[in-house]
Amino acid sequence: MKTHSEKLHALLHEVLPSAGEHCGLTSAGVLHLLHDERRRLHRFRRNIALLVVLTMLLSAVLWRHSTPATAPVASTKSQSAPLVIRHVNDEQLFALLKDTPAALMKFPDGTSRLLVLDQ
């Protein structure tokens, strides 16, 4: 059975590299990692810029189609001619309807009805 100090030495050899082993990345490996990271960051920025441009174009197209193109409407108040009521007698009524076939019926109770033939 291993003693306590032999167990510690075995653990240290597992955790720490020996003097002949190389520990960590070389300068070429570090440069390679930096180059890869720069390429990834450049692709990310290019994709974000492309996404922003596409979003702006799509927004402009949708905004243009969503707003109706209406001509300006001038607001005017409709002025209807004032209604004038005049009382006319039978002769004046027939004069107004001079070429229209019409008849005036008088009933025994005193009321009258105007009959106009529609051609």
PyMOL commands that set and color helices and strands:
alter all, ss='L'
color gray80, all
select helices_A, chain A and resi 4-15+27-66+90-96
alter helices_A, ss='H'
color red, helices_A
select strands_A, chain A and resi 102-106+112-116
alter strands_A, ss='S'
color yellow, strands_A
deselect
rebuild
show_as cartoon
